[in-house]
Amino acid sequence: MKSRKVEIKGVGEILLERSSRAMHINLSVRPFKGVRVAVPYGVSFDKAEEVTHSKAGWIKKHLDRMELIEQESIELKKNNHINRKEARKFLINRLNELSGKHGFYYNKVFVRNQKTRWGSCSVKNNINLNVNLVCLPEELIDYTILHELVHIRIKNHNKEFWDELDKLVVNAKELDKKLNKYNVLLL
């Protein structure tokens, strides 16, 4: 059996799911997905259910927090309808402006509705941008684009990367923290 759903009083339905990657029983609570318990091979679903019952308080606390995040995400998305065609055009134009201004050369650009990232840069220097960027303040759009452009030269987040990014934007790490506050739009 690959999975089992169990009901925990006061918490609701929980998914117990077999995982080849899990080394231990691992509980996670995610917005719009609910509670998932990764059960490693060699551990019975009964044992996983027992552990899950013992963590009911922890689960409830995190479910309450996830509910607030879900509501915030729904409200933000309701107030920020995105025309994908216009968003794509805007983001590509802005990418071209910033890359030209700062001397960056990328390969291809993709604009997608990603669920976990605002952007990324591949080893082939392809730039991926999240369509939801258009809902952010302009300084965060530019920050995200420049962040990915710097990855063309520096593929990790070491001190050299942040120093390079700081040459292009004022206080990059503060902007990164600001950007994290909008992560509910990714859900």
Stockholm file with secondary structure:
# STOCKHOLM 1.0

chainA/1-187         MKSRKVEIKGVGEILLERSSRAMHINLSVRPFKGVRVAVPYGVSFDKAEEVTHSKAGWIKKHLDRMELIEQESIELKKNNHINRKEARKFLINRLNELSGKHGFYYNKVFVRNQKTRWGSCSVKNNINLNVNLVCLPEELIDYTILHELVHIRIKNHNKEFWDELDKLVVNAKELDKKLNKYNVLLL
#=GR chainA/1-187 SS CCEEEEEETTTEEEEEEEESSCSSCEEEEETTTEEEEEEETTSCHHHHHHHHHHTHHHHHHHHHHHHHHHHHHHHHHHTCCCCHHHHHHHHHHHHHHHHHHHTCCCSCEEEECCSSCSEEECTTCCEEEEGGGGGSCHHHHHHHHHHHHHHHHCCSCSHHHHHHHHHHSSSHHHHHHHHHTTGGGGC
#=GC SS_cons         CCEEEEEETTTEEEEEEEESSCSSCEEEEETTTEEEEEEETTSCHHHHHHHHHHTHHHHHHHHHHHHHHHHHHHHHHHTCCCCHHHHHHHHHHHHHHHHHHHTCCCSCEEEECCSSCSEEECTTCCEEEEGGGGGSCHHHHHHHHHHHHHHHHCCSCSHHHHHHHHHHSSSHHHHHHHHHTTGGGGC
//
